[in-house]
């Protein structure tokens, strides 16, 4: 019968006693063999392979949870390898059955070997167990992912994965960065920070980040500048510094993933069209890592060309299924294209991954996904928007494809290629069973009241302020519509691009406000769970100190969010006064359009958008700390 102590709050003496009994016969590298079959089998580590899914189903959720597991392991400094060739391995289910079987694993499987270090091997097994059979910190019933114990040596080709530390280029136009953010949340890439283009030169570095993602759009240099001379000065100075910083970041080993305009930025030049004049054409000179260009990043060896005619859901054809970006994708797959760049003039340093397929345009059979080296860094460029495909489940059921593409690209651009992998360290299968026995169903004690009450109250207040600001913005939008109807003004394409111009308000602010609130609510859920496990770790001085650091970080960010909301409300009032003045006087069409496109709307757009520099980190930092605290507690139950 299972020891009931494992279901109660465990003190250190109790844990030590249990551990001594459980591991009396174990040493770091070996265990005395017993005649029973289970004792004769050894485990060299674990293997997990993404499953095939045709649409947004449980299979897609399994794959997302598997990426979560891999990212949790990497954050704990546990080596994870990504296979580049198919292999067949002898494996066993992670339960008490004695059966083993030979299984085929397509390339793209994840291998987590034992390290030979007892503490790390316990943590590996405990983390994988949380995903494979039980997790006490999940707020809902978790989906169990298939992970197998490797019970024989293997020799295969792999990439050594790194924890993805993602810097996201933040643009005033595209919503692509929000799609990258949501894919990161869904798949567990929780080290994520949004950087305005104007601060990239200051903040982008190879110590804090290892990949930059860029979903296209404009720049923010002239957002608050109406004078051409001021704009040019900002652009020429800041843009040059930004380009220099990005090129140095990639040349020093950082990764880069660009889609649409981000692919154009990565190129060594571009043209207006397939037969049009060359607008900006650097060719080989700009691609040299030792030189600094003055307009594009020039970190990939190709020239791009504008192709605005292909819109919406498209098909692409994989032409290099050995490239990691293509892992677990069908030969003919899907993407989203919204008038972005095509690719031509491929240089010798470019590897084509996929071509446009069946578009009915000149772009058929031309490259749409490429990979390129720049110095020590890997670059992946997508002419379409796979990140948008990966976050549009309400429109179609192919978003699992986008999540696969982006996850593959993140793993690839931050990984280290290896010639081979062997597994020298083994544990008896009883090692897995004992850890499962002791950590599989630990009782989480009642809440430690008051630990996060003040912060949760602040978060609740911030949610209320965001809701109030959202209501005000919607009122402004209705007022704009009333003025347009009264004056018989057609808000055309340019006006709709303005932040407070009709449709764009629906697409941007209303949706963003919903995301703001959801992330803050998720933060509260993570803090509620942290409160429940706090009594289990309150005697750990490091844990208590880290709690205080986390509280200070969250409090600072929430205070900044509230400040931005207050200022945003004042900006709304100012904007409303201007609208009401225009409503009371005769207007000609050009005056109304001029007003809608004034810098007030753009200032407000960027002001609200800047909230997203804080809210994702509030949630991600809370969740990361929760998970690492729990895993270290589970490992400590055994390793005393």
C-alpha positions as CSV (number, residue, x, y, z in Angstrom):
1,X,0.0,0.0,0.0
2,X,1.3,3.4,-0.9
3,X,2.9,5.3,2.0
4,X,0.4,7.9,3.1
5,X,3.2,10.3,4.1
6,X,3.6,11.1,0.4
7,X,0.1,12.6,0.5
8,X,0.8,14.9,3.4
9,X,2.9,17.9,4.1
10,X,6.4,16.5,4.3
11,X,9.0,17.9,6.7
12,X,12.7,17.4,6.0
13,X,13.2,14.6,8.6
14,X,10.3,12.7,7.1
15,X,11.6,13.2,3.6
16,X,15.1,12.1,4.6
17,X,13.7,8.9,6.2
18,X,11.7,8.1,3.2
19,X,14.6,8.8,0.9
20,X,16.9,6.6,2.9
21,X,14.5,3.7,2.7
22,X,13.7,4.2,-1.0
23,X,17.3,4.5,-2.2
24,X,19.1,2.1,0.2
25,X,20.0,-0.2,-2.7
26,X,20.7,2.6,-5.2
27,X,24.1,4.2,-6.0
28,X,24.7,7.0,-8.5
29,X,25.8,4.7,-11.3
30,X,24.5,1.2,-10.6
31,X,22.1,-1.0,-8.7
32,X,22.6,-4.6,-7.6
33,X,20.9,-6.8,-10.2
34,X,18.0,-9.0,-9.2
35,X,16.7,-12.0,-11.0
36,X,13.4,-10.3,-11.7
37,X,13.1,-9.0,-15.3
38,X,12.3,-5.5,-14.2
39,X,15.6,-5.3,-12.3
40,X,17.6,-6.5,-15.2
41,X,16.4,-3.8,-17.6
42,X,18.1,-0.5,-17.6
43,X,16.9,2.9,-18.7
44,X,19.2,5.3,-20.6
45,X,16.8,8.2,-20.7
46,X,13.6,9.1,-22.4
47,X,12.2,9.7,-25.9
48,X,9.1,11.7,-26.9
49,X,7.9,12.2,-30.4
50,X,5.3,14.7,-31.7
51,X,2.2,13.0,-33.0
52,X,0.6,13.4,-36.4
53,X,-2.5,15.7,-36.3
54,X,-4.8,16.6,-39.2
55,X,-6.5,19.5,-37.5
56,X,-7.0,21.2,-34.1
57,X,-7.6,18.1,-32.0
58,X,-6.2,16.4,-28.9
59,X,-3.2,15.5,-31.0
60,X,-2.3,19.1,-31.4
61,X,-2.7,19.7,-27.7
62,X,-0.4,16.8,-27.0
63,X,2.2,18.4,-29.3
64,X,1.9,21.7,-27.5
65,X,2.2,20.0,-24.1
66,X,5.3,18.2,-25.4
67,X,6.9,21.5,-26.3
68,X,6.0,22.8,-22.9
69,X,7.8,19.8,-21.3
70,X,10.9,20.3,-23.5
71,X,11.0,24.0,-22.5
72,X,10.6,23.2,-18.8
73,X,13.5,20.8,-19.0
74,X,15.7,23.3,-20.9
75,X,15.0,26.0,-18.3
76,X,16.2,23.6,-15.6
77,X,19.5,23.2,-17.5
78,X,18.7,19.6,-18.5
79,X,20.1,18.6,-21.9
80,X,17.5,17.8,-24.6
81,X,18.4,16.5,-28.0
82,X,16.4,16.8,-31.3
83,X,16.9,14.0,-33.8
84,X,17.7,14.8,-37.4
85,X,17.3,11.3,-38.7
86,X,14.8,8.5,-38.3
87,X,15.6,5.8,-35.8
88,X,14.2,2.6,-34.3
89,X,14.7,2.1,-30.6
90,X,13.9,-0.4,-27.9
91,X,11.5,1.4,-25.5
92,X,9.1,0.7,-22.7
93,X,6.0,2.5,-21.4
94,X,6.6,4.5,-18.3
95,X,4.5,2.3,-16.0
96,X,5.1,-0.9,-14.0
97,X,4.6,-3.3,-17.0
98,X,7.5,-5.4,-18.0
99,X,7.0,-5.3,-21.8
100,X,9.4,-3.6,-24.1
101,X,9.0,-3.0,-27.8
102,X,10.9,-1.8,-30.9
103,X,9.4,1.5,-32.0
104,X,10.1,3.7,-35.0
105,X,10.6,7.4,-34.4
106,X,10.6,9.9,-37.2
107,X,13.2,12.7,-37.1
108,X,12.2,15.5,-34.9
109,X,11.8,13.3,-31.8
110,X,13.1,14.6,-28.5
111,X,15.7,12.6,-26.5
112,X,16.3,13.3,-22.8
113,X,19.2,11.1,-21.6
114,X,20.2,10.4,-18.1
115,X,23.2,12.5,-17.1
116,X,24.9,10.4,-14.4
117,X,24.2,13.1,-11.8
118,X,21.7,11.7,-9.3
119,X,20.0,15.0,-8.5
120,X,19.5,15.9,-12.2
121,X,18.3,12.4,-13.1
122,X,15.7,12.6,-10.3
123,X,14.5,16.0,-11.6
124,X,14.4,14.7,-15.2
125,X,12.2,11.8,-14.1
126,X,10.0,13.9,-11.9
127,X,9.4,16.5,-14.6
128,X,8.6,13.9,-17.3
129,X,6.4,12.1,-14.8
130,X,4.3,15.3,-14.4
131,X,3.6,15.3,-18.1
132,X,3.3,11.6,-18.6
133,X,1.0,10.6,-15.7
134,X,0.2,13.3,-13.1
135,X,0.9,17.0,-12.3
136,X,-0.3,18.4,-9.1
137,X,0.1,22.0,-10.2
138,X,-2.2,21.9,-13.2
139,X,-5.4,23.9,-12.7
140,X,-7.3,21.6,-15.0
141,X,-7.0,17.9,-15.8
142,X,-3.8,17.7,-17.8
143,X,-3.4,15.9,-21.1
144,X,-0.9,13.1,-20.7
145,X,1.8,13.0,-23.4
146,X,3.5,9.8,-24.6
147,X,7.0,9.5,-23.3
148,X,9.0,6.3,-23.5
149,X,11.9,4.9,-21.5
150,X,14.9,4.1,-23.7
151,X,16.1,0.7,-22.5
152,X,18.9,0.1,-25.0
153,X,21.8,2.2,-26.3
154,X,21.2,4.3,-29.4
155,X,23.5,6.1,-31.8
156,X,21.9,8.9,-33.8
157,X,22.3,12.4,-35.3
158,X,20.9,15.3,-33.3
159,X,20.8,19.0,-32.5
160,X,21.4,20.0,-28.9
161,X,18.6,22.3,-27.9
162,X,19.0,25.5,-25.9
163,X,16.4,27.4,-23.8
164,X,14.8,29.8,-26.2
165,X,15.2,33.4,-25.0
166,X,13.1,35.3,-27.4
167,X,13.2,39.0,-28.3
168,X,10.2,40.0,-30.4
169,X,10.5,43.0,-32.7
170,X,7.5,45.3,-31.9
171,X,6.0,47.2,-34.8
172,X,3.2,49.8,-34.9
173,X,1.4,48.1,-37.7
174,X,1.3,44.3,-37.7
175,X,-0.4,42.0,-35.2
176,X,2.2,39.3,-36.1
177,X,4.1,39.9,-32.9
178,X,1.0,39.1,-30.9
179,X,0.7,35.9,-32.8
180,X,4.3,35.0,-31.9
181,X,3.4,35.8,-28.3
182,X,0.4,33.5,-28.3
183,X,2.3,30.7,-29.9
184,X,5.0,31.1,-27.3
185,X,2.4,30.9,-24.5
186,X,0.7,27.9,-26.1
187,X,4.0,26.0,-26.6
188,X,5.9,27.0,-23.5
189,X,8.5,29.4,-24.8
190,X,8.1,31.6,-21.7
191,X,11.3,33.7,-21.9
192,X,9.8,36.4,-24.2
193,X,10.2,40.1,-24.3
194,X,8.8,42.7,-26.7
195,X,11.3,45.3,-27.9
196,X,10.4,48.5,-29.8
197,X,12.5,49.0,-32.9
198,X,13.9,52.2,-31.4
199,X,15.3,50.3,-28.3
200,X,16.7,47.3,-30.1
201,X,20.1,48.9,-30.4
202,X,20.2,49.4,-26.6
203,X,18.6,46.2,-25.4
204,X,19.4,43.4,-27.9
205,X,22.3,41.3,-26.7
206,X,23.6,37.7,-26.9
207,X,23.5,37.3,-23.1
208,X,19.8,37.9,-22.4
209,X,18.5,36.7,-25.8
210,X,19.3,34.0,-28.4
211,X,16.7,34.7,-31.1
212,X,15.0,37.8,-32.6
213,X,11.7,37.4,-34.3
214,X,10.3,40.0,-36.6
215,X,6.7,39.8,-38.1
216,X,7.1,42.8,-40.3
217,X,5.3,46.2,-40.1
218,X,6.6,49.7,-39.9
219,X,8.9,51.4,-37.4
220,X,8.2,53.7,-34.5
221,X,11.0,56.3,-35.0
222,X,8.7,59.0,-36.3
223,X,5.6,58.2,-34.2
224,X,5.8,61.4,-32.3
225,X,7.5,63.5,-35.0
226,X,5.6,65.6,-37.5
227,X,8.6,67.6,-38.7
228,X,10.4,65.9,-41.6
229,X,13.8,67.0,-40.4
230,X,13.2,65.5,-37.0
231,X,12.0,62.3,-38.4
232,X,15.0,62.0,-40.8
233,X,17.4,62.7,-37.9
234,X,15.7,60.0,-35.8
235,X,15.6,57.5,-38.6
236,X,19.1,58.0,-39.8
237,X,20.6,57.8,-36.3
238,X,18.5,55.2,-34.6
239,X,17.9,53.0,-37.7
240,X,21.6,52.7,-38.3
241,X,22.2,51.7,-34.7
242,X,19.4,49.1,-34.8
243,X,20.7,47.5,-38.0
244,X,24.2,47.4,-36.6
245,X,22.9,45.7,-33.4
246,X,20.9,43.1,-35.2
247,X,23.8,42.2,-37.5
248,X,26.1,41.9,-34.6
249,X,23.6,39.8,-32.6
250,X,23.2,37.3,-35.4
251,X,26.8,37.2,-36.4
252,X,27.7,36.4,-32.8
253,X,25.4,33.3,-32.8
254,X,22.0,34.7,-32.3
255,X,19.0,33.4,-34.3
256,X,16.6,35.4,-36.5
257,X,13.1,34.5,-37.7
258,X,11.5,36.9,-40.0
259,X,8.1,36.7,-41.7
260,X,6.7,39.0,-44.4
261,X,8.3,42.4,-43.8
262,X,10.7,40.7,-41.4
263,X,11.8,38.5,-44.3
264,X,12.3,41.7,-46.3
265,X,14.4,43.2,-43.5
266,X,16.6,40.0,-43.4
267,X,17.3,40.2,-47.2
268,X,20.3,41.9,-48.8
269,X,18.0,44.2,-50.8
270,X,14.6,44.3,-52.5
271,X,12.7,45.2,-55.7
272,X,9.2,46.6,-56.3
273,X,8.1,43.7,-58.5
274,X,9.4,40.8,-60.6
275,X,9.9,43.1,-63.7
276,X,10.1,46.4,-62.0
277,X,13.1,48.6,-61.2
278,X,15.5,47.8,-58.5
279,X,14.5,49.9,-55.4
280,X,17.4,48.9,-53.2
281,X,19.8,46.2,-54.2
282,X,22.9,45.4,-52.0
283,X,23.7,42.0,-53.4
284,X,26.9,40.4,-52.0
285,X,28.4,43.5,-50.4
286,X,25.7,44.0,-47.8
287,X,25.6,40.3,-46.8
288,X,29.2,40.5,-45.6
289,X,29.0,40.2,-41.8
290,X,32.0,42.6,-41.4
291,X,30.1,45.5,-43.1
292,X,27.1,47.5,-41.9
293,X,24.3,48.3,-44.3
294,X,22.2,51.5,-44.1
295,X,18.7,50.2,-44.8
296,X,18.1,46.5,-44.3
297,X,19.6,44.0,-42.0
298,X,21.2,42.1,-44.9
299,X,21.7,38.9,-42.8
300,X,20.4,36.5,-45.5
301,X,21.9,35.9,-48.9
302,X,18.9,36.7,-51.2
303,X,17.0,39.6,-52.7
304,X,13.3,40.0,-51.9
305,X,10.5,41.3,-54.2
306,X,7.1,42.8,-53.2
307,X,4.1,40.6,-54.1
308,X,0.9,42.2,-52.9
309,X,-1.5,40.0,-55.0
310,X,-1.4,36.8,-52.9
311,X,-3.7,37.2,-49.9
312,X,-5.0,34.8,-47.3
313,X,-4.6,31.1,-46.9
314,X,-2.2,29.6,-49.4
315,X,-0.4,26.3,-50.1
316,X,3.3,25.7,-50.0
317,X,5.4,22.8,-51.2
318,X,8.2,21.4,-49.0
319,X,11.3,21.0,-51.2
320,X,13.8,20.1,-48.3
321,X,12.1,17.8,-45.8
322,X,15.5,17.3,-44.1
323,X,15.5,20.8,-42.8
324,X,14.3,21.0,-39.2
325,X,11.7,23.7,-40.0
326,X,9.8,21.1,-42.1
327,X,9.7,18.4,-39.4
328,X,6.3,16.8,-39.0
329,X,4.8,18.8,-42.0
330,X,3.1,17.3,-45.0
331,X,4.8,17.6,-48.4
332,X,2.1,20.1,-49.4
333,X,1.1,22.2,-46.5
334,X,-0.5,25.6,-45.6
335,X,0.5,29.1,-44.8
336,X,-0.9,32.7,-44.6
337,X,0.2,35.3,-47.1
338,X,-0.8,39.0,-46.8
339,X,0.9,40.9,-49.6
340,X,4.4,40.2,-48.3
341,X,7.6,39.6,-50.1
342,X,8.7,37.0,-52.6
343,X,12.3,35.7,-52.8
344,X,14.6,35.7,-55.8
345,X,18.3,35.9,-56.5
346,X,19.2,33.1,-54.1
347,X,22.8,33.2,-53.0
348,X,25.0,30.2,-52.3
349,X,24.5,30.6,-48.5
350,X,20.8,30.1,-48.8
351,X,19.0,26.8,-48.2
352,X,15.4,26.7,-49.7
353,X,12.9,24.9,-47.5
354,X,9.6,25.4,-49.3
355,X,8.2,27.0,-52.5
356,X,4.9,28.7,-53.3
357,X,2.5,26.2,-54.7
358,X,-0.7,26.5,-56.8
359,X,-1.1,30.2,-56.3
360,X,-1.9,30.9,-59.9
361,X,0.8,33.6,-60.1
362,X,4.4,34.0,-61.3
363,X,5.4,33.1,-57.7
364,X,4.6,29.4,-58.1
365,X,7.7,27.3,-57.6
366,X,9.6,30.3,-56.2
367,X,11.0,30.1,-52.7
368,X,8.8,31.2,-49.8
369,X,10.7,29.7,-46.8
370,X,14.5,29.9,-46.7
371,X,17.3,29.3,-44.2
372,X,20.6,31.2,-44.3
373,X,23.8,31.5,-42.2
374,X,25.2,34.8,-41.1
375,X,28.4,34.6,-39.2
376,X,27.7,32.2,-36.4
377,X,23.9,32.7,-36.5
378,X,21.0,30.9,-38.2
379,X,18.4,32.9,-40.1
380,X,15.0,31.6,-41.1
381,X,12.8,33.8,-43.4
382,X,9.2,33.3,-44.4
383,X,7.7,35.3,-47.2
384,X,4.2,34.5,-45.7
385,X,3.0,34.7,-42.1
386,X,3.1,31.2,-40.5
387,X,2.7,32.8,-37.1
388,X,-0.7,34.2,-38.2
389,X,-1.6,30.8,-39.5
390,X,-0.7,29.5,-36.0
391,X,-3.2,31.6,-34.2
392,X,-6.4,31.8,-36.3
393,X,-8.4,28.8,-35.1
394,X,-11.7,30.8,-35.5
395,X,-11.1,31.1,-39.2
396,X,-9.9,27.6,-40.1
397,X,-8.6,24.4,-38.5
398,X,-5.0,24.7,-39.7
399,X,-3.4,26.7,-36.9
400,X,-1.6,23.6,-35.6
401,X,0.5,23.8,-38.7
402,X,1.6,27.4,-37.9
403,X,2.5,26.4,-34.3
404,X,4.6,23.5,-35.7
405,X,6.4,25.8,-38.2
406,X,7.2,28.5,-35.6
407,X,8.2,26.0,-32.9
408,X,10.5,24.2,-35.3
409,X,12.1,27.5,-36.3
410,X,12.6,28.6,-32.7
411,X,14.3,25.3,-31.8
412,X,16.4,25.3,-35.0
413,X,17.7,28.9,-34.8
414,X,18.8,28.4,-31.1
415,X,20.2,24.9,-31.3
416,X,23.7,23.5,-31.8
417,X,24.2,20.8,-34.4
418,X,26.1,17.7,-33.3
419,X,27.6,14.8,-35.3
420,X,26.1,12.1,-33.1
421,X,24.7,11.2,-29.7
422,X,25.4,8.2,-27.5
423,X,23.8,7.5,-24.1
424,X,26.5,6.4,-21.6
425,X,24.5,6.6,-18.4
426,X,21.9,4.2,-17.3
427,X,19.5,3.7,-14.4
428,X,17.5,0.6,-13.4
429,X,13.8,0.8,-14.2
430,X,13.1,0.6,-10.5
431,X,14.7,4.1,-10.4
432,X,11.8,5.5,-12.4
433,X,9.2,3.5,-10.5
434,X,10.5,4.7,-7.1
435,X,10.4,8.4,-8.2
436,X,6.9,7.9,-9.6
437,X,5.8,6.3,-6.4
438,X,7.1,9.2,-4.3
439,X,6.2,12.2,-6.5
440,X,3.2,11.0,-8.4
441,X,0.5,12.1,-6.1
442,X,1.8,14.6,-3.5
443,X,-0.9,16.4,-1.6
444,X,-0.7,20.1,-2.0
445,X,-1.5,21.8,1.3
446,X,-4.1,24.6,1.8
447,X,-3.2,28.1,0.7
448,X,-0.7,30.2,2.7
449,X,-3.1,33.2,3.1
450,X,-1.7,36.7,2.5
451,X,1.4,35.9,0.5
452,X,0.2,37.5,-2.7
453,X,-3.0,39.3,-1.6
454,X,-1.7,42.8,-2.2
455,X,-0.4,41.9,-5.7
456,X,-3.6,40.1,-6.6
457,X,-5.6,43.2,-5.5
458,X,-3.4,45.4,-7.7
459,X,-3.9,43.0,-10.6
460,X,-7.7,43.1,-10.1
461,X,-7.6,46.9,-10.1
462,X,-5.5,46.9,-13.3
463,X,-8.0,44.7,-15.0
464,X,-10.8,47.1,-14.0
465,X,-8.8,50.1,-15.4
466,X,-8.1,48.2,-18.7
467,X,-11.9,47.4,-18.9
468,X,-12.8,51.0,-18.3
469,X,-10.3,52.3,-20.9
470,X,-11.6,49.7,-23.4
471,X,-15.1,51.0,-22.9
472,X,-13.9,54.6,-23.5
473,X,-12.1,53.6,-26.7
474,X,-15.3,51.8,-28.0
475,X,-17.2,55.0,-27.3
476,X,-14.8,57.0,-29.3
477,X,-15.1,54.6,-32.2
478,X,-18.8,55.0,-32.2
479,X,-18.5,58.7,-32.1
480,X,-16.2,58.6,-35.2
481,X,-18.8,56.5,-37.0
482,X,-21.5,59.0,-36.1
483,X,-19.5,61.9,-37.4
484,X,-18.7,60.0,-40.6
485,X,-22.3,59.1,-41.2
486,X,-23.5,62.7,-40.5
487,X,-21.0,64.3,-42.8
488,X,-21.5,61.5,-45.4
489,X,-17.8,60.7,-45.2
490,X,-16.5,57.4,-46.5
491,X,-13.6,56.3,-44.2
492,X,-11.3,54.8,-46.8
493,X,-8.4,52.5,-46.6
494,X,-5.9,55.1,-45.3
495,X,-8.3,56.2,-42.6
496,X,-8.9,52.6,-41.5
497,X,-5.2,52.3,-41.0
498,X,-5.4,55.2,-38.5
499,X,-5.6,53.9,-34.9
500,X,-9.0,55.4,-34.2
501,X,-10.4,54.9,-37.7
502,X,-13.3,52.4,-37.8
503,X,-12.2,48.9,-38.7
504,X,-8.7,49.1,-37.3
505,X,-10.1,49.8,-33.9
506,X,-11.9,46.4,-34.0
507,X,-8.8,44.6,-35.2
508,X,-6.4,46.1,-32.8
509,X,-7.4,47.7,-29.5
510,X,-10.5,45.7,-28.7
511,X,-8.6,42.5,-29.3
512,X,-5.6,43.6,-27.4
513,X,-7.6,44.7,-24.4
514,X,-9.0,41.2,-24.2
515,X,-5.5,39.7,-24.3
516,X,-4.4,42.1,-21.6
517,X,-7.1,41.0,-19.3
518,X,-6.6,37.3,-20.0
519,X,-2.9,37.4,-19.3
520,X,-3.5,39.2,-16.0
521,X,-6.2,36.7,-15.0
522,X,-3.7,33.9,-15.8
523,X,-1.1,35.6,-13.6
524,X,-3.6,35.5,-10.7
525,X,-4.1,31.7,-11.3
526,X,-0.4,31.1,-11.2
527,X,-0.1,33.1,-8.0
528,X,-3.0,31.1,-6.4
529,X,-1.1,27.9,-7.1
530,X,2.2,29.3,-5.8
531,X,0.3,30.1,-2.5
532,X,-0.7,26.5,-2.2
533,X,2.8,25.2,-2.5
534,X,4.4,27.9,-0.4
535,X,4.0,26.0,2.9
536,X,6.0,23.1,1.4
537,X,9.0,25.3,0.7
538,X,8.7,28.1,3.3
539,X,11.8,26.7,5.1
540,X,13.9,27.1,2.0
541,X,15.6,30.5,2.3
542,X,16.4,30.8,-1.4
543,X,12.8,30.1,-2.3
544,X,11.5,32.8,0.1
545,X,14.0,35.3,-1.3
546,X,13.0,34.5,-4.9
547,X,9.4,35.0,-3.9
548,X,10.2,38.5,-2.7
549,X,12.0,39.2,-5.9
550,X,9.1,38.0,-8.0
551,X,6.7,40.1,-5.9
552,X,8.8,43.2,-6.5
553,X,9.0,42.6,-10.3
554,X,5.2,42.0,-10.6
555,X,4.4,45.0,-8.4
556,X,6.6,47.3,-10.5
557,X,5.1,46.1,-13.8
558,X,1.5,46.3,-12.6
559,X,2.1,49.8,-11.3
560,X,3.4,50.7,-14.8
561,X,0.4,49.1,-16.4
562,X,-1.9,51.2,-14.2
563,X,0.0,54.4,-15.0
564,X,-0.3,53.7,-18.7
565,X,-4.0,53.1,-18.4
566,X,-4.5,56.4,-16.5
567,X,-2.5,58.3,-19.1
568,X,-4.4,56.6,-21.8
569,X,-7.7,57.6,-20.3
570,X,-6.6,61.2,-20.3
571,X,-5.5,60.9,-23.9
572,X,-9.0,59.6,-24.8
573,X,-10.6,62.6,-23.1
574,X,-8.4,64.9,-25.1
575,X,-9.2,63.1,-28.3
576,X,-12.9,63.1,-27.6
577,X,-12.9,66.9,-27.1
578,X,-11.3,67.3,-30.5
579,X,-13.9,65.1,-32.1
580,X,-16.8,67.0,-30.5
581,X,-15.4,70.3,-31.8
582,X,-15.3,68.9,-35.3
583,X,-18.8,67.5,-34.9
584,X,-20.2,71.0,-34.2
585,X,-18.9,72.8,-37.3
586,X,-19.2,72.2,-41.1
587,X,-16.4,70.1,-42.3
588,X,-15.0,69.2,-45.7
589,X,-13.9,65.6,-46.3
590,X,-10.2,66.5,-46.3
591,X,-10.4,68.1,-42.9
592,X,-12.0,65.1,-41.3
593,X,-9.5,62.7,-42.8
594,X,-6.7,65.0,-41.7
595,X,-8.0,64.9,-38.2
596,X,-8.3,61.1,-38.1
597,X,-4.7,60.8,-39.3
598,X,-3.3,63.3,-36.8
599,X,-0.6,62.2,-34.4
600,X,-3.1,62.0,-31.5
601,X,-4.3,58.7,-32.8
602,X,-0.8,57.4,-33.4
603,X,0.3,58.5,-30.0
604,X,-2.6,56.8,-28.3
605,X,-2.0,53.6,-30.4
606,X,1.6,53.4,-29.2
607,X,0.7,54.4,-25.7
608,X,-1.7,51.5,-25.3
609,X,0.5,49.1,-27.3
610,X,3.3,49.8,-24.8
611,X,1.3,47.9,-22.1
612,X,2.2,44.7,-23.9
613,X,5.8,45.4,-22.9
614,X,4.8,44.5,-19.3
615,X,1.8,42.2,-19.2
616,X,3.3,39.1,-20.9
617,X,6.3,39.2,-18.6
618,X,4.0,39.4,-15.5
619,X,2.4,36.1,-16.5
620,X,5.4,34.3,-18.0
621,X,7.7,35.2,-15.0
622,X,5.0,34.0,-12.5
623,X,4.5,30.7,-14.4
624,X,8.2,30.0,-14.9
625,X,8.8,30.5,-11.2
626,X,5.9,28.3,-10.2
627,X,7.0,25.4,-12.4
628,X,10.7,25.5,-11.4
629,X,9.8,25.8,-7.7
630,X,7.5,22.8,-8.0
631,X,10.0,20.7,-9.9
632,X,12.8,21.4,-7.4
633,X,10.4,20.5,-4.5
634,X,9.6,17.2,-6.2
635,X,13.3,16.4,-6.7
636,X,13.9,17.4,-3.1
637,X,11.4,14.9,-1.8
638,X,13.8,12.2,-3.1
639,X,17.2,13.8,-3.1
640,X,17.7,14.5,0.6
